[in-house]
Amino acid sequence: MDYRSTGRTAIDVSILGFGAGHIGSPEINEKEIETILNYTLDCGINLIDTARGYGLSEERIGKYICRSRRKEAVICTKVGYGVDGVEDWTYDCVVKGVERALSVMQTDYIDIVLLHTCPEWILRKYDVVHALLNVKSRGLVRAIGYSGDNEDLEFAVGLGDLDIYEGSFNIYDQKKSIWVLDKIKNDNKSFIAKRPIANAPWRFKERPTSHYSEQYWERMKKLELFTDEFDPTETAIRYAAFSDGVTSVITGTTSKSHLDQNIAYIKSGALETDKYNRIKDKYFSLGAEWRSEV
């Protein structure tokens, strides 16, 4: 597995990260969670992405990673809400949210903490950013940033105190490549791409409803990117991972074979230049105004 620097934070992360949202489900048994988390580290994937809102995810990361393999992992979590007795999106909520996450994950530091999709008007008050600076100055957090999309992310990238950003980026969700990724890179910061395979809309023969893939399915039908020469999952992962300005892409699975396949795609490197350009040109000719999926 290859690694990239997150810029000014000097934290190196694997190009492929592990999205830990789904492991928060109580329907997945503990042994299965333990196996996939340890296998992820065994494969050299060090970036583990979680959040306050991901059910049992933080607790399980603490149980199966932080207790025994903490130094092998770069843990990223997200805060700003869900702290008992404290109003969401306040200074105290962020600070107490970090302190809670430390306790739940059984660790004395968190590598990356992001504000989790708070709106621009909250960011403008700056209390939540000051809270992140507080926990960073105390050594509880190594790097701070923002997770979100569209106008909220566009505002956040102008905040000099933040180090790392996360948002949707894939073959059907590229608008931020116009200038957001360039600015992040030029400021020596970093960007983590979520949904790099666009929730795999090619799984569905008909338009899905009440599903994260719904909008991406519609875009897939409009762009008609794939022919027999394109494997959609491989193409999507390689496109996102090797787009300029992207530091890491996060995917989630409980299957070793799926993880192995994604690693193989990453090891294949960037798409051929003509394929890459065909995808990008078609997106911006037909979907340049599409908003990102939050």
TITORLUM-304010 format. One record per residue (C-alpha): x, y, z; residue number from 1; chain; residue in one letter. Coordinates in steps of 0.02 Angstrom, whole numbers, always signed. Layout:
N
r px: X	py: Y	pz: Z	resi: NUM	chain: A	resn: a $
...
END
This chain:
294
r px: +0	py: +0	pz: +0	resi: 1	chain: A	resn: m $
r px: +64	py: +173	pz: -45	resi: 2	chain: A	resn: d $
r px: +44	py: +323	pz: +68	resi: 3	chain: A	resn: y $
r px: +23	py: +509	pz: +44	resi: 4	chain: A	resn: r $
r px: +58	py: +655	pz: +158	resi: 5	chain: A	resn: s $
r px: -88	py: +757	pz: +223	resi: 6	chain: A	resn: t $
r px: +14	py: +913	pz: +192	resi: 7	chain: A	resn: g $
r px: +61	py: +1028	pz: +333	resi: 8	chain: A	resn: r $
r px: +7	py: +903	pz: +466	resi: 9	chain: A	resn: t $
r px: +141	py: +779	pz: +409	resi: 10	chain: A	resn: a $
r px: +22	py: +633	pz: +441	resi: 11	chain: A	resn: i $
r px: +43	py: +498	pz: +309	resi: 12	chain: A	resn: d $
r px: -115	py: +405	pz: +258	resi: 13	chain: A	resn: v $
r px: -145	py: +258	pz: +143	resi: 14	chain: A	resn: s $
r px: -215	py: +301	pz: -28	resi: 15	chain: A	resn: i $
r px: -358	py: +182	pz: +12	resi: 16	chain: A	resn: l $
r px: -444	py: +216	pz: +178	resi: 17	chain: A	resn: g $
r px: -572	py: +114	pz: +272	resi: 18	chain: A	resn: f $
r px: -745	py: +189	pz: +293	resi: 19	chain: A	resn: g $
r px: -810	py: +128	pz: +460	resi: 20	chain: A	resn: a $
r px: -989	py: +187	pz: +449	resi: 21	chain: A	resn: g $
r px: -1064	py: +17	pz: +413	resi: 22	chain: A	resn: h $
r px: -972	py: -71	pz: +556	resi: 23	chain: A	resn: i $
r px: -1078	py: +31	pz: +676	resi: 24	chain: A	resn: g $
r px: -1228	py: -79	pz: +640	resi: 25	chain: A	resn: s $
r px: -1278	py: -192	pz: +785	resi: 26	chain: A	resn: p $
r px: -1334	py: -320	pz: +655	resi: 27	chain: A	resn: e $
r px: -1152	py: -360	pz: +614	resi: 28	chain: A	resn: i $
r px: -1076	py: -479	pz: +741	resi: 29	chain: A	resn: n $
r px: -923	py: -434	pz: +842	resi: 30	chain: A	resn: e $
r px: -810	py: -569	pz: +770	resi: 31	chain: A	resn: k $
r px: -842	py: -507	pz: +594	resi: 32	chain: A	resn: e $
r px: -798	py: -330	pz: +647	resi: 33	chain: A	resn: i $
r px: -640	py: -386	pz: +736	resi: 34	chain: A	resn: e $
r px: -584	py: -486	pz: +584	resi: 35	chain: A	resn: t $
r px: -609	py: -348	pz: +454	resi: 36	chain: A	resn: i $
r px: -530	py: -211	pz: +560	resi: 37	chain: A	resn: l $
r px: -375	py: -312	pz: +593	resi: 38	chain: A	resn: n $
r px: -366	py: -371	pz: +413	resi: 39	chain: A	resn: y $
r px: -376	py: -190	pz: +357	resi: 40	chain: A	resn: t $
r px: -222	py: -146	pz: +459	resi: 41	chain: A	resn: l $
r px: -134	py: -306	pz: +403	resi: 42	chain: A	resn: d $
r px: -156	py: -248	pz: +223	resi: 43	chain: A	resn: c $
r px: -70	py: -83	pz: +260	resi: 44	chain: A	resn: g $
r px: -227	py: +24	pz: +260	resi: 45	chain: A	resn: i $
r px: -201	py: +145	pz: +404	resi: 46	chain: A	resn: n $
r px: -338	py: +276	pz: +380	resi: 47	chain: A	resn: l $
r px: -495	py: +228	pz: +477	resi: 48	chain: A	resn: i $
r px: -640	py: +349	pz: +453	resi: 49	chain: A	resn: d $
r px: -781	py: +354	pz: +580	resi: 50	chain: A	resn: t $
r px: -900	py: +479	pz: +663	resi: 51	chain: A	resn: a $
r px: -1009	py: +512	pz: +814	resi: 52	chain: A	resn: r $
r px: -1161	py: +467	pz: +712	resi: 53	chain: A	resn: g $
r px: -1100	py: +297	pz: +653	resi: 54	chain: A	resn: y $
r px: -1181	py: +191	pz: +788	resi: 55	chain: A	resn: g $
r px: -1060	py: +70	pz: +871	resi: 56	chain: A	resn: l $
r px: -917	py: +114	pz: +753	resi: 57	chain: A	resn: s $
r px: -809	py: +216	pz: +873	resi: 58	chain: A	resn: e $
r px: -835	py: +91	pz: +1013	resi: 59	chain: A	resn: e $
r px: -782	py: -55	pz: +903	resi: 60	chain: A	resn: r $
r px: -630	py: +37	pz: +837	resi: 61	chain: A	resn: i $
r px: -578	py: +65	pz: +1016	resi: 62	chain: A	resn: g $
r px: -605	py: -117	pz: +1060	resi: 63	chain: A	resn: k $
r px: -519	py: -197	pz: +911	resi: 64	chain: A	resn: y $
r px: -389	py: -68	pz: +857	resi: 65	chain: A	resn: i $
r px: -346	py: +55	pz: +994	resi: 66	chain: A	resn: c $
r px: -321	py: -74	pz: +1131	resi: 67	chain: A	resn: r $
r px: -184	py: -166	pz: +1037	resi: 68	chain: A	resn: s $
r px: -135	py: -83	pz: +872	resi: 69	chain: A	resn: r $
r px: -160	py: +103	pz: +901	resi: 70	chain: A	resn: r $
r px: +5	py: +159	pz: +824	resi: 71	chain: A	resn: k $
r px: -34	py: +71	pz: +660	resi: 72	chain: A	resn: e $
r px: -192	py: +172	pz: +631	resi: 73	chain: A	resn: a $
r px: -233	py: +350	pz: +580	resi: 74	chain: A	resn: v $
r px: -405	py: +375	pz: +656	resi: 75	chain: A	resn: i $
r px: -520	py: +509	pz: +589	resi: 76	chain: A	resn: c $
r px: -684	py: +547	pz: +676	resi: 77	chain: A	resn: t $
r px: -815	py: +683	pz: +661	resi: 78	chain: A	resn: k $
r px: -900	py: +787	pz: +796	resi: 79	chain: A	resn: v $
r px: -1018	py: +931	pz: +829	resi: 80	chain: A	resn: g $
r px: -1178	py: +849	pz: +886	resi: 81	chain: A	resn: y $
r px: -1251	py: +713	pz: +995	resi: 82	chain: A	resn: g $
r px: -1176	py: +757	pz: +1165	resi: 83	chain: A	resn: v $
r px: -1298	py: +737	pz: +1308	resi: 84	chain: A	resn: d $
r px: -1345	py: +899	pz: +1394	resi: 85	chain: A	resn: g $
r px: -1254	py: +1011	pz: +1270	resi: 86	chain: A	resn: v $
r px: -1325	py: +1106	pz: +1121	resi: 87	chain: A	resn: e $
r px: -1266	py: +1045	pz: +951	resi: 88	chain: A	resn: d $
r px: -1139	py: +1148	pz: +854	resi: 89	chain: A	resn: w $
r px: -1072	py: +1244	pz: +1002	resi: 90	chain: A	resn: t $
r px: -897	py: +1264	pz: +1072	resi: 91	chain: A	resn: y $
r px: -937	py: +1150	pz: +1219	resi: 92	chain: A	resn: d $
r px: -1017	py: +1019	pz: +1108	resi: 93	chain: A	resn: c $
r px: -860	py: +1004	pz: +1001	resi: 94	chain: A	resn: v $
r px: -740	py: +997	pz: +1149	resi: 95	chain: A	resn: v $
r px: -848	py: +873	pz: +1245	resi: 96	chain: A	resn: k $
r px: -876	py: +775	pz: +1086	resi: 97	chain: A	resn: g $
r px: -689	py: +751	pz: +1065	resi: 98	chain: A	resn: v $
r px: -669	py: +704	pz: +1248	resi: 99	chain: A	resn: e $
r px: -812	py: +579	pz: +1230	resi: 100	chain: A	resn: r $
r px: -733	py: +503	pz: +1074	resi: 101	chain: A	resn: a $
r px: -567	py: +482	pz: +1163	resi: 102	chain: A	resn: l $
r px: -654	py: +388	pz: +1302	resi: 103	chain: A	resn: s $
r px: -760	py: +280	pz: +1187	resi: 104	chain: A	resn: v $
r px: -611	py: +234	pz: +1076	resi: 105	chain: A	resn: m $
r px: -497	py: +204	pz: +1226	resi: 106	chain: A	resn: q $
r px: -358	py: +315	pz: +1161	resi: 107	chain: A	resn: t $
r px: -268	py: +470	pz: +1226	resi: 108	chain: A	resn: d $
r px: -264	py: +556	pz: +1056	resi: 109	chain: A	resn: y $
r px: -360	py: +560	pz: +892	resi: 110	chain: A	resn: i $
r px: -263	py: +590	pz: +731	resi: 111	chain: A	resn: d $
r px: -397	py: +688	pz: +637	resi: 112	chain: A	resn: i $
r px: -557	py: +769	pz: +698	resi: 113	chain: A	resn: v $
r px: -679	py: +848	pz: +574	resi: 114	chain: A	resn: l $
r px: -834	py: +953	pz: +597	resi: 115	chain: A	resn: l $
r px: -972	py: +844	pz: +526	resi: 116	chain: A	resn: h $
r px: -1071	py: +937	pz: +392	resi: 117	chain: A	resn: t $
r px: -1113	py: +1092	pz: +494	resi: 118	chain: A	resn: c $
r px: -1182	py: +1236	pz: +389	resi: 119	chain: A	resn: p $
r px: -1087	py: +1391	pz: +335	resi: 120	chain: A	resn: e $
r px: -1175	py: +1505	pz: +460	resi: 121	chain: A	resn: w $
r px: -1108	py: +1398	pz: +603	resi: 122	chain: A	resn: i $
r px: -932	py: +1406	pz: +531	resi: 123	chain: A	resn: l $
r px: -944	py: +1595	pz: +515	resi: 124	chain: A	resn: r $
r px: -969	py: +1613	pz: +703	resi: 125	chain: A	resn: k $
r px: -803	py: +1519	pz: +722	resi: 126	chain: A	resn: y $
r px: -842	py: +1448	pz: +895	resi: 127	chain: A	resn: d $
r px: -831	py: +1270	pz: +830	resi: 128	chain: A	resn: v $
r px: -663	py: +1305	pz: +748	resi: 129	chain: A	resn: v $
r px: -597	py: +1383	pz: +909	resi: 130	chain: A	resn: h $
r px: -653	py: +1224	pz: +997	resi: 131	chain: A	resn: a $
r px: -553	py: +1117	pz: +877	resi: 132	chain: A	resn: l $
r px: -402	py: +1229	pz: +904	resi: 133	chain: A	resn: l $
r px: -424	py: +1204	pz: +1092	resi: 134	chain: A	resn: n $
r px: -416	py: +1013	pz: +1083	resi: 135	chain: A	resn: v $
r px: -273	py: +1022	pz: +959	resi: 136	chain: A	resn: k $
r px: -171	py: +1137	pz: +1072	resi: 137	chain: A	resn: s $
r px: -199	py: +1015	pz: +1216	resi: 138	chain: A	resn: r $
r px: -125	py: +872	pz: +1115	resi: 139	chain: A	resn: g $
r px: -289	py: +777	pz: +1107	resi: 140	chain: A	resn: l $
r px: -299	py: +795	pz: +917	resi: 141	chain: A	resn: v $
r px: -161	py: +801	pz: +786	resi: 142	chain: A	resn: r $
r px: -257	py: +880	pz: +642	resi: 143	chain: A	resn: a $
r px: -424	py: +969	pz: +624	resi: 144	chain: A	resn: i $
r px: -542	py: +1001	pz: +481	resi: 145	chain: A	resn: g $
r px: -713	py: +995	pz: +401	resi: 146	chain: A	resn: y $
r px: -821	py: +862	pz: +319	resi: 147	chain: A	resn: s $
r px: -958	py: +923	pz: +203	resi: 148	chain: A	resn: g $
r px: -1002	py: +980	pz: +27	resi: 149	chain: A	resn: d $
r px: -1063	py: +1117	pz: -87	resi: 150	chain: A	resn: n $
r px: -1066	py: +1297	pz: -21	resi: 151	chain: A	resn: e $
r px: -1025	py: +1243	pz: +156	resi: 152	chain: A	resn: d $
r px: -865	py: +1157	pz: +100	resi: 153	chain: A	resn: l $
r px: -822	py: +1300	pz: -16	resi: 154	chain: A	resn: e $
r px: -828	py: +1418	pz: +133	resi: 155	chain: A	resn: f $
r px: -732	py: +1299	pz: +245	resi: 156	chain: A	resn: a $
r px: -584	py: +1284	pz: +126	resi: 157	chain: A	resn: v $
r px: -549	py: +1468	pz: +154	resi: 158	chain: A	resn: g $
r px: -526	py: +1444	pz: +342	resi: 159	chain: A	resn: l $
r px: -340	py: +1448	pz: +372	resi: 160	chain: A	resn: g $
r px: -346	py: +1358	pz: +538	resi: 161	chain: A	resn: d $
r px: -413	py: +1196	pz: +463	resi: 162	chain: A	resn: l $
r px: -295	py: +1061	pz: +400	resi: 163	chain: A	resn: d $
r px: -399	py: +925	pz: +316	resi: 164	chain: A	resn: i $
r px: -562	py: +915	pz: +219	resi: 165	chain: A	resn: y $
r px: -678	py: +774	pz: +172	resi: 166	chain: A	resn: e $
r px: -818	py: +769	pz: +45	resi: 167	chain: A	resn: g $
r px: -901	py: +670	pz: -93	resi: 168	chain: A	resn: s $
r px: -797	py: +648	pz: -249	resi: 169	chain: A	resn: f $
r px: -820	py: +521	pz: -388	resi: 170	chain: A	resn: n $
r px: -853	py: +503	pz: -574	resi: 171	chain: A	resn: i $
r px: -1030	py: +570	pz: -549	resi: 172	chain: A	resn: y $
r px: -985	py: +704	pz: -422	resi: 173	chain: A	resn: d $
r px: -841	py: +810	pz: -483	resi: 174	chain: A	resn: q $
r px: -891	py: +992	pz: -466	resi: 175	chain: A	resn: k $
r px: -766	py: +1026	pz: -326	resi: 176	chain: A	resn: k $
r px: -622	py: +984	pz: -443	resi: 177	chain: A	resn: s $
r px: -650	py: +1153	pz: -528	resi: 178	chain: A	resn: i $
r px: -561	py: +1248	pz: -390	resi: 179	chain: A	resn: w $
r px: -591	py: +1174	pz: -217	resi: 180	chain: A	resn: v $
r px: -464	py: +1034	pz: -236	resi: 181	chain: A	resn: l $
r px: -338	py: +1154	pz: -312	resi: 182	chain: A	resn: d $
r px: -353	py: +1274	pz: -166	resi: 183	chain: A	resn: k $
r px: -337	py: +1136	pz: -37	resi: 184	chain: A	resn: i $
r px: -181	py: +1071	pz: -122	resi: 185	chain: A	resn: k $
r px: -104	py: +1243	pz: -147	resi: 186	chain: A	resn: n $
r px: -131	py: +1282	pz: +37	resi: 187	chain: A	resn: d $
r px: -32	py: +1123	pz: +81	resi: 188	chain: A	resn: n $
r px: -186	py: +1043	pz: +156	resi: 189	chain: A	resn: k $
r px: -270	py: +880	pz: +107	resi: 190	chain: A	resn: s $
r px: -434	py: +807	pz: +45	resi: 191	chain: A	resn: f $
r px: -513	py: +639	pz: +87	resi: 192	chain: A	resn: i $
r px: -639	py: +579	pz: -42	resi: 193	chain: A	resn: a $
r px: -793	py: +488	pz: +20	resi: 194	chain: A	resn: k $
r px: -910	py: +392	pz: -97	resi: 195	chain: A	resn: r $
r px: -772	py: +361	pz: -225	resi: 196	chain: A	resn: p $
r px: -879	py: +228	pz: -311	resi: 197	chain: A	resn: i $
r px: -1036	py: +338	pz: -303	resi: 198	chain: A	resn: a $
r px: -1128	py: +207	pz: -200	resi: 199	chain: A	resn: n $
r px: -1110	py: +88	pz: -349	resi: 200	chain: A	resn: a $
r px: -1269	py: +135	pz: -444	resi: 201	chain: A	resn: p $
r px: -1227	py: +6	pz: -579	resi: 202	chain: A	resn: w $
r px: -1292	py: -126	pz: -457	resi: 203	chain: A	resn: r $
r px: -1470	py: -77	pz: -503	resi: 204	chain: A	resn: f $
r px: -1557	py: -115	pz: -667	resi: 205	chain: A	resn: k $
r px: -1694	py: +8	pz: -624	resi: 206	chain: A	resn: e $
r px: -1691	py: +173	pz: -532	resi: 207	chain: A	resn: r $
r px: -1677	py: +139	pz: -344	resi: 208	chain: A	resn: p $
r px: -1787	py: +235	pz: -224	resi: 209	chain: A	resn: t $
r px: -1748	py: +295	pz: -48	resi: 210	chain: A	resn: s $
r px: -1567	py: +246	pz: -74	resi: 211	chain: A	resn: h $
r px: -1402	py: +341	pz: -76	resi: 212	chain: A	resn: y $
r px: -1376	py: +282	pz: -255	resi: 213	chain: A	resn: s $
r px: -1532	py: +366	pz: -322	resi: 214	chain: A	resn: e $
r px: -1456	py: +529	pz: -385	resi: 215	chain: A	resn: q $
r px: -1299	py: +443	pz: -444	resi: 216	chain: A	resn: y $
r px: -1404	py: +316	pz: -541	resi: 217	chain: A	resn: w $
r px: -1488	py: +457	pz: -635	resi: 218	chain: A	resn: e $
r px: -1319	py: +536	pz: -674	resi: 219	chain: A	resn: r $
r px: -1251	py: +368	pz: -730	resi: 220	chain: A	resn: m $
r px: -1392	py: +351	pz: -856	resi: 221	chain: A	resn: k $
r px: -1363	py: +525	pz: -922	resi: 222	chain: A	resn: k $
r px: -1174	py: +513	pz: -940	resi: 223	chain: A	resn: l $
r px: -1167	py: +336	pz: -1010	resi: 224	chain: A	resn: e $
r px: -983	py: +320	pz: -968	resi: 225	chain: A	resn: l $
r px: -962	py: +133	pz: -971	resi: 226	chain: A	resn: f $
r px: -933	py: +16	pz: -1115	resi: 227	chain: A	resn: t $
r px: -865	py: -161	pz: -1112	resi: 228	chain: A	resn: d $
r px: -689	py: -94	pz: -1087	resi: 229	chain: A	resn: e $
r px: -736	py: -13	pz: -920	resi: 230	chain: A	resn: f $
r px: -758	py: -107	pz: -757	resi: 231	chain: A	resn: d $
r px: -863	py: +21	pz: -664	resi: 232	chain: A	resn: p $
r px: -796	py: -10	pz: -488	resi: 233	chain: A	resn: t $
r px: -614	py: -14	pz: -542	resi: 234	chain: A	resn: e $
r px: -636	py: +138	pz: -652	resi: 235	chain: A	resn: t $
r px: -721	py: +237	pz: -515	resi: 236	chain: A	resn: a $
r px: -593	py: +197	pz: -379	resi: 237	chain: A	resn: i $
r px: -444	py: +231	pz: -490	resi: 238	chain: A	resn: r $
r px: -522	py: +391	pz: -557	resi: 239	chain: A	resn: y $
r px: -553	py: +462	pz: -384	resi: 240	chain: A	resn: a $
r px: -393	py: +402	pz: -301	resi: 241	chain: A	resn: a $
r px: -280	py: +474	pz: -434	resi: 242	chain: A	resn: f $
r px: -369	py: +637	pz: -469	resi: 243	chain: A	resn: s $
r px: -260	py: +787	pz: -432	resi: 244	chain: A	resn: d $
r px: -286	py: +852	pz: -255	resi: 245	chain: A	resn: g $
r px: -358	py: +691	pz: -182	resi: 246	chain: A	resn: v $
r px: -256	py: +621	pz: -37	resi: 247	chain: A	resn: t $
r px: -356	py: +464	pz: +3	resi: 248	chain: A	resn: s $
r px: -520	py: +378	pz: -44	resi: 249	chain: A	resn: v $
r px: -625	py: +289	pz: +86	resi: 250	chain: A	resn: i $
r px: -727	py: +133	pz: +53	resi: 251	chain: A	resn: t $
r px: -818	py: +20	pz: +175	resi: 252	chain: A	resn: g $
r px: -840	py: -167	pz: +177	resi: 253	chain: A	resn: t $
r px: -845	py: -317	pz: +293	resi: 254	chain: A	resn: t $
r px: -780	py: -432	pz: +156	resi: 255	chain: A	resn: s $
r px: -595	py: -476	pz: +143	resi: 256	chain: A	resn: k $
r px: -615	py: -516	pz: -41	resi: 257	chain: A	resn: s $
r px: -693	py: -347	pz: -78	resi: 258	chain: A	resn: h $
r px: -553	py: -262	pz: +17	resi: 259	chain: A	resn: l $
r px: -423	py: -361	pz: -78	resi: 260	chain: A	resn: d $
r px: -504	py: -312	pz: -242	resi: 261	chain: A	resn: q $
r px: -506	py: -128	pz: -197	resi: 262	chain: A	resn: n $
r px: -322	py: -137	pz: -148	resi: 263	chain: A	resn: i $
r px: -283	py: -218	pz: -316	resi: 264	chain: A	resn: a $
r px: -372	py: -75	pz: -406	resi: 265	chain: A	resn: y $
r px: -267	py: +52	pz: -311	resi: 266	chain: A	resn: i $
r px: -108	py: -42	pz: -352	resi: 267	chain: A	resn: k $
r px: -154	py: -30	pz: -537	resi: 268	chain: A	resn: s $
r px: -122	py: +156	pz: -524	resi: 269	chain: A	resn: g $
r px: -200	py: +299	pz: -619	resi: 270	chain: A	resn: a $
r px: -318	py: +271	pz: -765	resi: 271	chain: A	resn: l $
r px: -249	py: +285	pz: -939	resi: 272	chain: A	resn: e $
r px: -247	py: +469	pz: -987	resi: 273	chain: A	resn: t $
r px: -374	py: +451	pz: -1127	resi: 274	chain: A	resn: d $
r px: -499	py: +361	pz: -1014	resi: 275	chain: A	resn: k $
r px: -476	py: +488	pz: -877	resi: 276	chain: A	resn: y $
r px: -500	py: +635	pz: -994	resi: 277	chain: A	resn: n $
r px: -654	py: +557	pz: -1077	resi: 278	chain: A	resn: r $
r px: -738	py: +538	pz: -907	resi: 279	chain: A	resn: i $
r px: -694	py: +712	pz: -849	resi: 280	chain: A	resn: k $
r px: -742	py: +797	pz: -1013	resi: 281	chain: A	resn: d $
r px: -909	py: +709	pz: -1021	resi: 282	chain: A	resn: k $
r px: -951	py: +754	pz: -842	resi: 283	chain: A	resn: y $
r px: -916	py: +938	pz: -868	resi: 284	chain: A	resn: f $
r px: -1007	py: +943	pz: -1034	resi: 285	chain: A	resn: s $
r px: -1168	py: +870	pz: -959	resi: 286	chain: A	resn: l $
r px: -1162	py: +886	pz: -771	resi: 287	chain: A	resn: g $
r px: -1053	py: +1034	pz: -724	resi: 288	chain: A	resn: a $
r px: -1192	py: +1111	pz: -618	resi: 289	chain: A	resn: e $
r px: -1237	py: +954	pz: -522	resi: 290	chain: A	resn: w $
r px: -1225	py: +975	pz: -334	resi: 291	chain: A	resn: r $
r px: -1127	py: +856	pz: -226	resi: 292	chain: A	resn: s $
r px: -1217	py: +723	pz: -127	resi: 293	chain: A	resn: e $
r px: -1200	py: +760	pz: +59	resi: 294	chain: A	resn: v $
END
